[in-house]
Each structure stands twice: as C-alpha cells, then as structure tokens.
Amino acid sequence: MTINDPRGLVEGTVTFRVTGQGVDDITYAVQAPGAGEEQQVTRPELPWFAVVDARGVGAMPMLTLTLEGPDAHAECEILTDGAPAVRGSVRGPAATVVFMARTAAS
C-alpha cells in the first residue's frame, strides 16, 4: 500500500470507555502513531467515555491510563464502529497501561 492508496484510508467512529477507581489520567487518540493528536483528561469522573471520528491513513485507536492510590483499578474498552476491539483491565497503586486497537476498516 502506498500513502495515496484509498484502501489505506480509514473512516468510522471509535468509542473509548473506562470504569473503576483511582484513575489519575487518561490519554486517548485515533491517529497514525506519532502524529501528536492526543487528548488528555486529568482525574476523570468515572465511568468515563469519549466518541471520536477515525479518519486518515493508518488511524489507530490508543488509550493510556495512569492509576494512583492503593485500591486503584480500571477496566477499559475500545469499540470501533460499535464493535468491541479491545478490552482490558489494570490494577496497582502506580500503574500505567497502554491499549491499542485496529480500526474496523483496517
């Protein structure tokens, strides 16, 4: 595939969902890796979710969670066009985890 190949273009929606307690920071994006379009939410109210458009060549949903506190834990889900793409959980007083998914169109 070349960068001008229309088969590499991705369009759709991505939903990020996070539940749990002690989530200190959420960073999320739908982008080609390294594109610098991340959004950050500090000390989010849980449950939390965001719905964003996925567009462009190499769009890749990414979600990073940072936990803080002795009973901190989180569950997350990334959906692409309404279909589950990634589910995961993390526990720990100072844990950080990154989840990445392929878009439904890739």
ZADO-1210 file (C-alpha; in nm, 4 decimals, padded with zeros to 6 digits):
<atoms>
<atom x="00.0000" y="00.0000" z="00.0000" code="MET" pos="1"/>
<atom x="00.1226" y="00.3495" z="-00.0780" code="THR" pos="2"/>
<atom x="00.0180" y="00.6633" z="00.1042" code="ILE" pos="3"/>
<atom x="-00.2109" y="00.7527" z="-00.1890" code="ASN" pos="4"/>
<atom x="-00.3819" y="00.4128" z="-00.1868" code="ASP" pos="5"/>
<atom x="-00.7524" y="00.4708" z="-00.0941" code="PRO" pos="6"/>
<atom x="-00.7667" y="00.1238" z="00.0639" code="ARG" pos="7"/>
<atom x="-00.5467" y="00.2596" z="00.3449" code="GLY" pos="8"/>
<atom x="-00.7902" y="00.5379" z="00.4336" code="LEU" pos="9"/>
<atom x="-00.9863" y="00.4694" z="00.7497" code="VAL" pos="10"/>
<atom x="-01.3185" y="00.6308" z="00.8382" code="GLU" pos="11"/>
<atom x="-01.5516" y="00.5412" z="01.1211" code="GLY" pos="12"/>
<atom x="-01.6111" y="00.6032" z="01.4898" code="THR" pos="13"/>
<atom x="-01.4142" y="00.4939" z="01.7934" code="VAL" pos="14"/>
<atom x="-01.5580" y="00.4790" z="02.1446" code="THR" pos="15"/>
<atom x="-01.3323" y="00.4714" z="02.4500" code="PHE" pos="16"/>
<atom x="-01.4832" y="00.3583" z="02.7842" code="ARG" pos="17"/>
<atom x="-01.3193" y="00.3489" z="03.1286" code="VAL" pos="18"/>
<atom x="-01.4611" y="00.2378" z="03.4650" code="THR" pos="19"/>
<atom x="-01.3001" y="00.1753" z="03.8024" code="GLY" pos="20"/>
<atom x="-01.1440" y="00.3963" z="04.0688" code="GLN" pos="21"/>
<atom x="-00.8194" y="00.5807" z="04.1197" code="GLY" pos="22"/>
<atom x="-00.7708" y="00.6728" z="03.7531" code="VAL" pos="23"/>
<atom x="-00.5425" y="00.9760" z="03.7653" code="ASP" pos="24"/>
<atom x="-00.5006" y="01.0360" z="03.3928" code="ASP" pos="25"/>
<atom x="-00.6481" y="00.9241" z="03.0588" code="ILE" pos="26"/>
<atom x="-00.4792" y="00.9981" z="02.7280" code="THR" pos="27"/>
<atom x="-00.6515" y="00.8933" z="02.4065" code="TYR" pos="28"/>
<atom x="-00.6223" y="00.9422" z="02.0324" code="ALA" pos="29"/>
<atom x="-00.7166" y="00.7968" z="01.6974" code="VAL" pos="30"/>
<atom x="-00.4193" y="00.8670" z="01.4778" code="GLN" pos="31"/>
<atom x="-00.1240" y="00.7349" z="01.2911" code="ALA" pos="32"/>
<atom x="00.1416" y="00.6609" z="01.5547" code="PRO" pos="33"/>
<atom x="00.3453" y="00.9701" z="01.6414" code="GLY" pos="34"/>
<atom x="00.1006" y="01.2185" z="01.4874" code="ALA" pos="35"/>
<atom x="00.0744" y="01.4152" z="01.8135" code="GLY" pos="36"/>
<atom x="-00.3042" y="01.4474" z="01.8337" code="GLU" pos="37"/>
<atom x="-00.3567" y="01.3046" z="02.1828" code="GLU" pos="38"/>
<atom x="-00.6271" y="01.4327" z="02.4177" code="GLN" pos="39"/>
<atom x="-00.5691" y="01.4217" z="02.7927" code="GLN" pos="40"/>
<atom x="-00.8180" y="01.4078" z="03.0802" code="VAL" pos="41"/>
<atom x="-00.6831" y="01.4536" z="03.4335" code="THR" pos="42"/>
<atom x="-00.8681" y="01.2951" z="03.7258" code="ARG" pos="43"/>
<atom x="-01.1716" y="01.1960" z="03.5188" code="PRO" pos="44"/>
<atom x="-01.5101" y="01.1319" z="03.6721" code="GLU" pos="45"/>
<atom x="-01.5823" y="00.7611" z="03.6248" code="LEU" pos="46"/>
<atom x="-01.7420" y="00.5996" z="03.4382" code="PRO" pos="47"/>
<atom x="-01.5881" y="00.7971" z="03.1509" code="TRP" pos="48"/>
<atom x="-01.6271" y="00.7688" z="02.7755" code="PHE" pos="49"/>
<atom x="-01.5427" y="00.9561" z="02.4560" code="ALA" pos="50"/>
<atom x="-01.6572" y="00.9056" z="02.0963" code="VAL" pos="51"/>
<atom x="-01.4270" y="01.0305" z="01.8201" code="VAL" pos="52"/>
<atom x="-01.4004" y="01.0046" z="01.4425" code="ASP" pos="53"/>
<atom x="-01.1311" y="00.7873" z="01.2895" code="ALA" pos="54"/>
<atom x="-01.0032" y="00.9326" z="00.9645" code="ARG" pos="55"/>
<atom x="-00.6881" y="00.9068" z="00.7608" code="GLY" pos="56"/>
<atom x="-00.4176" y="00.6662" z="00.6634" code="VAL" pos="57"/>
<atom x="-00.3009" y="00.4451" z="00.9479" code="GLY" pos="58"/>
<atom x="-00.5563" y="00.5639" z="01.2057" code="ALA" pos="59"/>
<atom x="-00.5017" y="00.3637" z="01.5241" code="MET" pos="60"/>
<atom x="-00.7090" y="00.3991" z="01.8443" code="PRO" pos="61"/>
<atom x="-00.4858" y="00.4363" z="02.1503" code="MET" pos="62"/>
<atom x="-00.5793" y="00.4673" z="02.5187" code="LEU" pos="63"/>
<atom x="-00.3329" y="00.5201" z="02.8053" code="THR" pos="64"/>
<atom x="-00.4415" y="00.5009" z="03.1695" code="LEU" pos="65"/>
<atom x="-00.2399" y="00.6082" z="03.4733" code="THR" pos="66"/>
<atom x="-00.3607" y="00.4951" z="03.8147" code="LEU" pos="67"/>
<atom x="-00.2932" y="00.6404" z="04.1583" code="GLU" pos="68"/>
<atom x="-00.3898" y="00.5130" z="04.5045" code="GLY" pos="69"/>
<atom x="-00.3721" y="00.1883" z="04.6996" code="PRO" pos="70"/>
<atom x="-00.7016" y="00.0474" z="04.5654" code="ASP" pos="71"/>
<atom x="-00.6676" y="00.1834" z="04.2113" code="ALA" pos="72"/>
<atom x="-00.8063" y="-00.0309" z="03.9308" code="HIS" pos="73"/>
<atom x="-00.9626" y="00.0270" z="03.5910" code="ALA" pos="74"/>
<atom x="-01.1407" y="-00.1576" z="03.3168" code="GLU" pos="75"/>
<atom x="-01.1362" y="-00.0218" z="02.9638" code="CYS" pos="76"/>
<atom x="-01.2926" y="-00.0938" z="02.6293" code="GLU" pos="77"/>
<atom x="-01.2229" y="00.0398" z="02.2821" code="ILE" pos="78"/>
<atom x="-01.5003" y="-00.0053" z="02.0262" code="LEU" pos="79"/>
<atom x="-01.4588" y="00.0574" z="01.6535" code="THR" pos="80"/>
<atom x="-01.7812" y="00.1292" z="01.4673" code="ASP" pos="81"/>
<atom x="-01.9709" y="-00.0098" z="01.7678" code="GLY" pos="82"/>
<atom x="-01.7859" y="-00.3435" z="01.7742" code="ALA" pos="83"/>
<atom x="-01.5537" y="-00.4346" z="02.0643" code="PRO" pos="84"/>
<atom x="-01.1906" y="-00.4152" z="01.9516" code="ALA" pos="85"/>
<atom x="-01.0027" y="-00.4209" z="02.2847" code="VAL" pos="86"/>
<atom x="-01.0982" y="-00.4934" z="02.6440" code="ARG" pos="87"/>
<atom x="-00.8598" y="-00.4901" z="02.9337" code="GLY" pos="88"/>
<atom x="-00.8007" y="-00.4140" z="03.2977" code="SER" pos="89"/>
<atom x="-00.5228" y="-00.2878" z="03.5192" code="VAL" pos="90"/>
<atom x="-00.4627" y="-00.2793" z="03.8972" code="ARG" pos="91"/>
<atom x="-00.1997" y="-00.1165" z="04.1094" code="GLY" pos="92"/>
<atom x="-00.1180" y="00.1918" z="04.3119" code="PRO" pos="93"/>
<atom x="00.1040" y="00.3477" z="04.0436" code="ALA" pos="94"/>
<atom x="00.0256" y="00.1527" z="03.7251" code="ALA" pos="95"/>
<atom x="00.0287" y="00.2800" z="03.3682" code="THR" pos="96"/>
<atom x="-00.1072" y="00.0798" z="03.0760" code="VAL" pos="97"/>
<atom x="-00.1485" y="00.1409" z="02.7025" code="VAL" pos="98"/>
<atom x="-00.4202" y="-00.0198" z="02.4898" code="PHE" pos="99"/>
<atom x="-00.4139" y="-00.0020" z="02.1088" code="MET" pos="100"/>
<atom x="-00.6593" y="-00.1381" z="01.8526" code="ALA" pos="101"/>
<atom x="-00.7024" y="-00.1655" z="01.4805" code="ARG" pos="102"/>
<atom x="-00.9965" y="00.0217" z="01.3382" code="THR" pos="103"/>
<atom x="-01.2789" y="-00.1878" z="01.1961" code="ALA" pos="104"/>
<atom x="-01.1941" y="-00.0709" z="00.8460" code="ALA" pos="105"/>
<atom x="-00.8267" y="-00.1759" z="00.8586" code="SER" pos="106"/>
</atoms>
